Amino acid sequence: MRNKEEIRLQRVVMALCAILFAVFSFLFVAKSQSVLLELLYEKVATGKLQYNAYVVGGVISAFLTFFALWLNRFTGFKREWTAFSFMPSALILAFITDIDRSLYIGGFDYLKWIIVLAVGIFAYAAFSFVLRRMLFAKIKNIAMSANRIIWRNLILFVILFSLVGFLSNNEENFKREALVTSYYKKGDTENALKVGYRSNVASHSLTVQRAYILSEGGMLGEKLFEYPQYYGAEGLIPAKEQVSPLVPDSVFALIGASPLPGEKAMDVFKRALKNDKVTPVAKEYYLSALLLDRKIVEFVDNIKILYPETDATDLPKHYQEALVLYSSINGDSVNINSAVQEHYNAFKALEAEHEDIFVRANYLRRHFGRTYWWYYLYGNI
């Protein structure tokens, strides 16, 4: 009778472990690492089927769960060690979700995974041998409560799931770049621009992506400084070789010029302005580059040349902010929208309230961190 109860309990424990692992692997694939697997799919797929995160998550989680159940028929993990039977599946899950920039630049760390998988297989086989031949033989007649068995398995799963999270790719910037690309390809530029909007961290590639999307919508001069800018004018163009989901040629085609060997971003934008037909995008990129490099005098000189018939009050927000700042620094009178001037006056009033530059910068960031004024005066602190 007791043996039947033991068998019944083990079946319940195995079923609970299988369900828990299946749910975790599905959510991990379909939610946490979905955009990374989408990049991999687009890289290797024939294009006949559209990527579906839930289908991929379901297939992978089902395969890994049944693989663990099948493997355990030979290894025989049970009782409080049942969860350990899912270790090979957990390592495979971590391996297939370890997708990083090597997808574009090469150099995937196979040595790391050879070592991890070798150690994992050895530990799995060794534990199976020791537990079956030594421990299980001694404890098979020792009663153990179901709660105790389940809690110990839960602890093992916490360790396994933490291992999966540690070994898979968790580079937040790369995930954001992938998510921006996913939204953009679906035509959802609004959500693409919302990715990481509240974060003060941004990679070079993510910065370039945002500028590219804004410029396509004619919003570069309106919203560029609503995002963190750490790379100056260089943050507007990608590296010539692809290092992220963004295809460099798409940016260069939009600008109207691509970098020559040794050329800086500013040189590229100046060449784009020498084309027979200068596009509004080329103008936006050049003026934005001047603002990013804090060349405010050159900006004022060039805006008169590039927009000779445009009233200052009709210019994009950041251009007006730059003109107000220029007027404040040089004492020149500029016709600016009254609302922008009032906003700048509030900026200066708050600035005067704090003597310490670091305290002042933090207070101003809260209220004016998405203005050109904050970038120009405090963005390099």
MOHUHU-V616416 format. One record per pair of residues at least 12 apart in sequence whose C-alpha atoms are under 10 Angstrom apart, sorted by sequence separation. I is the first residue (numbers start at 0). J is the second residue. If there is no record, write none. Layout:
i->[I I]
j->[J J]
This chain:
i->[37 38 71 72 178 179 182 210 239 255 256 258 269 272 286 289 302 322 323 350 37 71 178 179 209 210 237 254 255 256 257 268 269 271 272 285 286 322 323 349 350 360 364 36 37 70 71 177 179 209 236 237 254 256 257 267 268 271 319 349 363 364 37 40 67 69 70 97 176 179 194 235 236 255 256 268 269 270 286 319 320 36 67 68 175 178 179 192 193 210 251 254 255 256 268 269 285 286 302 319 320 323 324 327 347 360 361 33 67 68 70 178 191 192 206 209 251 254 255 256 267 268 319 323 346 349 360 33 34 37 66 67 70 94 176 191 192 236 239 254 255 256 267 268 322 349 359 360 33 36 66 67 93 175 176 239 255 265 266 282 283 286 299 320 324 32 33 36 65 67 68 174 175 192 206 237 238 239 251 264 265 268 282 298 302 316 319 320 323 346 357 360 64 66 67 91 94 188 191 192 206 236 237 239 255 264 265 312 314 319 323 345 346 356 29 30 33 63 66 67 90 94 206 236 255 283 299 311 312 313 314 317 320 345 29 30 33 65 172 189 206 207 254 255 265 282 298 299 311 312 313 316 320 357 28 29 32 63 64 171 188 206 210 211 254 264 265 282 298 310 311 312 343 346 356 28 29 63 64 90 91 176 180 183 188 201 202 203 209 210 211 253 254 255 256 296 310 311 312 342 347 26 28 29 30 62 63 90 175 176 179 200 201 202 203 207 208 209 210 211 254 255 279 295 296 299 346 25 26 28 29 175 188 199 200 201 202 203 206 207 208 236 237 253 254 265 290 295 298 312 343 346 25 28 29 60 63 172 173 176 177 180 188 197 198 199 200 201 202 206 207 208 236 253 254 277 290 293 342 25 27 28 59 63 87 90 171 172 173 175 176 179 183 196 197 198 199 200 201 205 206 207 208 235 236 254 295 296 343 25 26 28 29 90 171 172 175 176 179 196 197 199 203 204 205 206 207 233 234 235 254 287 295 25 26 28 29 171 172 173 174 176 195 196 203 204 206 207 232 233 236 253 254 287 290 24 25 28 59 60 87 172 173 176 202 203 204 205 232 233 236 283 286 24 25 27 59 86 87 172 176 179 203 204 231 232 235 272 296 22 25 26 86 192 203 204 211 21 22 24 25 203 208 215 21 24 25 59 86 87 208 214 232 23 24 86 204 208 21 22 85 204 205 207 208 211 212 215 21 22 24 84 204 205 208 211 214 20 21 24 83 203 204 205 207 210 211 214 20 21 204 21 22 84 208 211 20 21 83 84 207 211 17 20 21 83 19 17 18 80 17 20 80 324 16 17 236 324 74 235 321 323 17 74 76 77 80 235 320 321 17 76 115 320 321 324 16 74 75 76 232 235 317 319 320 324 74 75 77 232 235 317 318 14 73 74 76 77 112 232 234 316 317 321 13 75 76 111 232 233 316 317 39 71 74 75 231 232 235 39 74 78 231 232 234 77 231 232 233 36 39 76 231 232 233 35 36 38 39 42 75 78 231 232 35 36 38 42 78 219 230 231 232 20 35 36 217 218 229 230 231 13 19 32 33 35 39 180 181 217 220 224 228 13 17 24 28 32 34 35 38 79 180 216 219 220 223 12 13 16 17 20 24 27 28 31 32 78 179 180 214 215 218 219 12 16 27 32 79 97 177 178 179 214 217 220 224 9 10 12 15 16 17 28 78 81 82 89 93 96 97 176 177 213 214 219 220 224 9 10 13 16 17 20 24 28 79 80 81 92 96 97 99 176 177 219 223 9 12 13 16 20 24 27 78 79 80 82 83 86 90 93 94 97 98 99 176 211 214 8 9 12 78 79 81 82 85 86 89 90 93 96 97 98 99 100 173 214 220 6 13 77 78 79 80 81 82 85 88 89 92 93 96 97 98 99 173 6 9 79 80 81 82 83 86 87 89 90 91 92 93 94 95 96 97 98 5 78 79 82 83 86 89 90 93 94 95 96 100 211 78 79 81 82 85 86 89 92 93 94 99 210 77 79 80 81 82 83 88 89 92 93 98 99 79 83 86 90 98 82 86 90 210 293 291 295 290 293 294 293 291 292 293 290 291 290 224 225 221 222 223 224 220 221 222 223 220 221 222 219 220 221 218 219 220 221 217 218 219 220 221 220 12 16 23 27 31 35 5 11 15 19 5 32 8 9 12 13 16 20 24 27 32 104 2 5 8 12 15 16 19 23 27 32 103 104 105 2 5 11 15 31 35 103 104 1 9 13 20 24 34 35 38 102 103 104 5 8 12 16 20 34 35 37 38 102 103 1 33 34 35 36 37 100 101 102 103 227 32 34 35 38 100 101 102 225 226 227 31 34 35 38 99 100 225 226 33 34 37 99 100 224 225 226 33 34 224 225 229 34 35 223 224 225 228 34 222 223 224 227 34 222 223 224 221 222 224 225 229 224 228 229 227 228 38]
j->[49 50 83 84 190 191 194 222 251 267 268 270 281 284 298 301 314 334 335 362 50 84 191 192 222 223 250 267 268 269 270 281 282 284 285 298 299 335 336 362 363 373 377 50 51 84 85 191 193 223 250 251 268 270 271 281 282 285 333 363 377 378 52 55 82 84 85 112 191 194 209 250 251 270 271 283 284 285 301 334 335 52 83 84 191 194 195 208 209 226 267 270 271 272 284 285 301 302 318 335 336 339 340 343 363 376 377 50 84 85 87 195 208 209 223 226 268 271 272 273 284 285 336 340 363 366 377 51 52 55 84 85 88 112 194 209 210 254 257 272 273 274 285 286 340 367 377 378 52 55 85 86 112 194 195 258 274 284 285 301 302 305 318 339 343 52 53 56 85 87 88 194 195 212 226 257 258 259 271 284 285 288 302 318 322 336 339 340 343 366 377 380 85 87 88 112 115 209 212 213 227 257 258 260 276 285 286 333 335 340 344 366 367 377 51 52 55 85 88 89 112 116 228 258 277 305 321 333 334 335 336 339 342 367 52 53 56 88 195 212 229 230 277 278 288 305 321 322 334 335 336 339 343 380 52 53 56 87 88 195 212 230 234 235 278 288 289 306 322 334 335 336 367 370 380 53 54 88 89 115 116 201 205 208 213 226 227 228 234 235 236 278 279 280 281 321 335 336 337 367 372 52 54 55 56 88 89 116 201 202 205 226 227 228 229 233 234 235 236 237 280 281 305 321 322 325 372 52 53 55 56 202 215 226 227 228 229 230 233 234 235 263 264 280 281 292 317 322 325 339 370 373 53 56 57 88 91 200 201 204 205 208 216 225 226 227 228 229 230 234 235 236 264 281 282 305 318 321 370 54 56 57 88 92 116 119 200 201 202 204 205 208 212 225 226 227 228 229 230 234 235 236 237 264 265 283 324 325 372 55 56 58 59 120 201 202 205 206 209 226 227 229 233 234 235 236 237 263 264 265 284 317 325 56 57 59 60 202 203 204 205 207 226 227 234 235 237 238 263 264 267 284 285 318 321 56 57 60 91 92 119 204 205 208 234 235 236 237 264 265 268 315 318 57 58 60 92 119 120 205 209 212 236 237 264 265 268 305 329 56 59 60 120 226 237 238 245 56 57 59 60 238 243 250 57 60 61 95 122 123 244 250 268 60 61 123 241 245 59 60 123 242 243 245 246 249 250 253 60 61 63 123 243 244 247 250 253 60 61 64 123 243 244 245 247 250 251 254 61 62 245 63 64 126 250 253 63 64 126 127 250 254 61 64 65 127 64 63 64 126 64 67 127 371 64 65 284 372 123 284 370 372 67 124 126 127 130 285 370 371 68 127 166 371 372 375 68 126 127 128 284 287 369 371 372 376 127 128 130 285 288 370 371 68 127 128 130 131 166 286 288 370 371 375 68 130 131 166 287 288 371 372 95 127 130 131 287 288 291 96 131 135 288 289 291 135 289 290 291 95 98 135 290 291 292 95 96 98 99 102 135 138 291 292 96 97 99 103 139 280 291 292 293 82 97 98 279 280 291 292 293 76 82 95 96 98 102 243 244 280 283 287 291 77 81 88 92 96 98 99 102 143 244 280 283 284 287 77 78 81 82 85 89 92 93 96 97 143 244 245 279 280 283 284 78 82 93 98 145 163 243 244 245 280 283 286 290 76 77 79 82 83 84 95 145 148 149 156 160 163 164 243 244 280 281 286 287 291 77 78 81 84 85 88 92 96 147 148 149 160 164 165 167 244 245 287 291 78 81 82 85 89 93 96 147 148 149 151 152 155 159 162 163 166 167 168 245 280 283 78 79 82 148 149 151 152 155 156 159 160 163 166 167 168 169 170 243 284 290 77 84 148 149 150 151 152 153 156 159 160 163 164 167 168 169 170 244 78 81 151 152 153 154 155 158 159 161 162 163 164 165 166 167 168 169 170 78 151 152 155 156 159 162 163 166 167 168 169 173 284 152 153 155 156 159 160 163 166 167 168 173 284 152 154 155 156 157 158 163 164 167 168 173 174 155 159 162 166 174 159 163 167 287 371 371 375 371 374 375 375 374 375 376 374 375 375 316 317 314 315 316 317 314 315 316 317 315 316 317 315 316 317 315 316 317 318 315 316 317 318 319 319 145 149 156 160 164 168 139 145 149 153 140 167 144 145 148 149 152 156 160 163 168 240 139 142 145 149 152 153 156 160 164 169 240 241 242 140 143 149 153 169 173 241 242 140 148 152 159 163 173 174 177 241 242 243 145 148 152 156 160 174 175 177 178 242 243 142 174 175 176 177 178 241 242 243 244 368 174 176 177 180 242 243 244 367 368 369 174 177 178 181 242 243 368 369 177 178 181 243 244 368 369 370 178 179 369 370 374 180 181 369 370 371 374 181 369 370 371 374 182 370 371 372 370 371 373 374 378 374 378 379 378 379 244]
